[in-house]
Amino acid sequence: MPDAEDVRRIALSLPDTTEKTAWSMPTFRVAGKMFATLPEEETSLAVRCPKEERDELVLAEPEKFWIADHEANFAWVRARLAALDGEDELRDILADSWRQAAPVRLLEEHPELGVPQER
């Protein structure tokens, strides 16, 4: 089961990522743009996710994904760390969110990380 330290380690391994405390919680940013946070005593993860995909995730796996009320109008989704299928799923989630926030220059420099679904 992944935990907050796994989130931190994986997020910070992504190119040009930094950690910054904001709203009293750790946030992770690529080139200054936020792509992940560790809210709720660091037992969950908030990441960027296109709204259509987010809604499908929540319907398909409500025990794993949900939308926080204050994020309903934004393209973010929450994931319960304890419900994730291990470190590989966590890495995929973080990398997908990173791709959505990363500037084109970084996407071009790191083709091994893929391209975002939507920009």
N, C-alpha and C positions, 0 to 999 in steps of 0.2 A: 504494500500500500504506500503510495507516494505521500510525502509530507512537505511542510513548508521549506525545509532545507533542500529537498529535491527540486522544488520550484525555483528556488534561488539559484542553485547550481546550474540547472539546465538553462534558465533564462539568461543568466550572465555568460553562458558559453556561446550565445548567439552573437553574431557580429555587431559591434558598436552599441552594445547594450549597457546601460547603467542602472543602478538602483537608487531611488530617491524616496524619502518619506514624504508623503502628502496625505492630508486628511487623516493623520495619525496611523497610517498603514504603509507598508512597503509597496512601492510601485516600480515597475520595470519599463524602461523607455529605450527605444531605438532612435538614434539621432535626435534625441530630445522629445520624441513623440511616444506617449504612453501606449503600451500594448498588453500589460497585465498588472493585476494588483492582488494582494493577499489580505482580504478583509476577514471579518468574523473570527477573531482569535487565530487566524492563519489556518483554519480548517477547510477553507474553500478558496477558490481561485476565480477571479473575474478576468475575462479576455474579450478581445474584439471578435465579433461574429456577425456576418450579414444578417439582417433581421429575418429574412425568409428562412435561411438555414437555421438560425437560432430557434425559431418557432418550431421547426421540424424536430430539432434535437430535444427540446423540452417535451414535445408530445410523445416522441419515441422512447425517451429515457428520463422520465420525471424524477426518478430516484437519484439520478446523476446530475442533471442540468436543471436550472431554473433561472428566472428573470427577476432580479431585484426590482421592487417598485420604483425606486428613483432612477433606474436605468432602462425603464420600459420604452422610453422614446429614443434610446440610443442603441447603436449596434454592438451591444455587449451581452454576454451570457455568463452565468456563474456555474461552476462545477464543484461538486463535493469531492475533495481529495480522497476520502476514504472509499468512494464509490468507483474511482477510476480503475481501469484494468491494468494497472502497473505503470512503470516508468515510460514504456514505449508510447502509451496513449498520452501521458502527460507531455512528453516531448513533441508529439504530433500536434497537440492542442496549442502549445506555446509557439512552435514554429509557424503554425498557420496564422496565429495572431500577430506574430512578428512580421510576417510577409505583408499583412494588411497595413501595417504602420510604417514599414521600412521605405525609405526613399528609393526611387528607381536605380540610382547609382549603386546602392547596396545589393539590390536584387540582381543587377547585372554582374556585380563582382562575386556573388555567391549563388551561381545557378544550381548548385547542389541542394539548396534549400527550397527550390521550386519557385513558382509564381503564385500570387494570390488568386483566389477564385474570382473576386470582384475588387475593383478599386474605386 
